[in-house]
Amino acid sequence: MQDFQSLAVWRRAHALTLDVYRQTESFPRAEMFGLTSQLRRSGASIAANLTEGSGRTQAEFGRFVQIAMGSACQVEYYLLLARDLNYLPTQCHDRLAEEIRAIKRMLTALLKTVRERRQAKFSD
């Protein structure tokens, strides 16, 4: 078991979620239960899955990292959709999209580390 708050990727995912909440406050009211909700939930899901997985075995943790990656991919798409619907200014989209891509790279590296540790454990 590890402290999820010690994970740099968790801290960045949490900060991104806070930013997404702030940015979606200005979305049209008609999107409250649509795009606004989906973007917020998928953003929060990244950090939430890392949190849940940190209390599990290494193998299970790897699965939760994969789920977090799926959520990150959803965020990336929803940001693009919000930009194309003119709910999110291009400059804001570009900043958030770059952050989600950085988080995805961190998740990929974390998953690789988890798999290597698991492999090393079984080869000892």
C-alpha positions as CSV (number, residue, x, y, z in Angstrom):
1,M,0.0,0.0,0.0
2,Q,1.3,3.5,-0.8
3,D,0.2,7.0,-0.1
4,F,-1.6,8.2,-3.2
5,Q,-0.8,11.8,-2.5
6,S,2.9,11.1,-2.9
7,L,2.3,10.2,-6.5
8,A,3.3,13.2,-8.8
9,V,0.8,12.0,-11.4
10,W,-2.0,12.0,-8.7
11,R,-1.1,15.6,-7.7
12,R,-1.2,16.8,-11.4
13,A,-4.5,14.9,-12.0
14,H,-6.0,16.5,-8.9
15,A,-4.9,20.0,-10.0
16,L,-6.3,19.3,-13.5
17,T,-9.6,18.3,-12.0
18,L,-9.8,21.6,-10.0
19,D,-9.0,23.5,-13.2
20,V,-11.6,21.6,-15.2
21,Y,-14.2,22.4,-12.5
22,R,-13.3,26.1,-12.7
23,Q,-13.4,26.2,-16.5
24,T,-16.7,24.4,-16.8
25,E,-18.5,26.9,-14.5
26,S,-19.1,29.1,-17.6
27,F,-20.5,26.3,-19.8
28,P,-24.1,26.7,-20.8
29,R,-26.6,25.6,-18.2
30,A,-28.1,23.2,-20.8
31,E,-24.8,21.2,-20.5
32,M,-25.0,20.8,-16.8
33,F,-26.0,17.1,-17.1
34,G,-24.2,16.6,-20.4
35,L,-20.7,17.8,-21.3
36,T,-20.1,19.6,-18.0
37,S,-20.9,16.5,-16.0
38,Q,-18.9,14.2,-18.2
39,L,-15.8,16.3,-18.3
40,R,-15.8,16.8,-14.5
41,R,-16.5,13.1,-13.8
42,S,-13.8,11.8,-16.2
43,G,-11.3,14.3,-14.8
44,A,-12.0,13.3,-11.2
45,S,-11.9,9.7,-12.2
46,I,-8.2,9.9,-13.0
47,A,-7.2,10.8,-9.5
48,A,-9.9,8.7,-7.9
49,N,-8.7,5.5,-9.6
50,L,-5.1,6.2,-8.6
51,T,-6.4,6.7,-5.0
52,E,-8.3,3.5,-5.0
53,G,-5.6,1.5,-6.7
54,S,-3.0,2.7,-4.2
55,G,-4.7,0.7,-1.5
56,R,-4.5,-2.6,-3.5
57,T,-1.9,-5.1,-4.5
58,Q,0.7,-4.1,-7.2
59,A,-1.2,-6.2,-9.8
60,E,-4.5,-4.5,-8.9
61,F,-2.8,-1.1,-8.8
62,G,-1.7,-1.6,-12.4
63,R,-5.3,-2.2,-13.5
64,F,-6.4,1.0,-11.8
65,V,-3.6,2.9,-13.5
66,Q,-5.0,1.5,-16.8
67,I,-8.5,2.7,-15.9
68,A,-7.1,6.1,-15.0
69,M,-5.6,6.2,-18.5
70,G,-9.0,5.6,-20.0
71,S,-10.4,8.5,-18.1
72,A,-7.6,10.7,-19.2
73,C,-8.4,9.8,-22.8
74,Q,-12.0,10.8,-22.2
75,V,-10.9,14.1,-20.8
76,E,-8.8,14.7,-23.8
77,Y,-11.8,14.2,-26.1
78,Y,-14.2,16.2,-24.0
79,L,-11.8,19.1,-24.0
80,L,-11.7,18.9,-27.8
81,L,-15.5,18.8,-28.0
82,A,-15.9,21.8,-25.6
83,R,-13.4,23.7,-27.8
84,D,-15.3,22.8,-31.0
85,L,-18.6,23.8,-29.4
86,N,-17.0,27.2,-28.5
87,Y,-17.5,26.5,-24.8
88,L,-13.8,26.6,-24.1
89,P,-11.5,29.2,-25.7
90,T,-8.7,27.7,-27.9
91,Q,-6.0,29.0,-25.6
92,C,-7.6,27.4,-22.5
93,H,-8.2,24.2,-24.4
94,D,-4.5,24.1,-25.6
95,R,-3.3,24.6,-22.0
96,L,-5.5,21.9,-20.6
97,A,-4.9,19.5,-23.5
98,E,-1.1,19.8,-23.0
99,E,-1.6,19.0,-19.3
100,I,-3.7,16.0,-20.0
101,R,-1.1,14.7,-22.5
102,A,1.6,15.2,-19.8
103,I,-0.6,13.2,-17.3
104,K,-1.1,10.4,-19.9
105,R,2.7,10.2,-20.3
106,M,3.1,10.0,-16.5
107,L,0.5,7.3,-16.3
108,T,2.3,5.3,-19.1
109,A,5.5,5.5,-17.2
110,L,3.9,4.6,-13.9
111,L,2.2,1.5,-15.5
112,K,5.6,0.5,-16.9
113,T,7.2,0.8,-13.5
114,V,4.4,-1.2,-11.8
115,R,4.7,-4.0,-14.5
116,E,8.5,-4.1,-14.1
117,R,8.2,-4.4,-10.3
118,R,5.7,-7.2,-10.6
119,Q,7.9,-9.0,-13.1
120,A,10.9,-8.6,-10.9
121,K,8.9,-10.0,-8.0
122,F,8.0,-13.1,-9.9
123,S,11.5,-13.7,-11.3
124,D,13.2,-13.6,-7.9
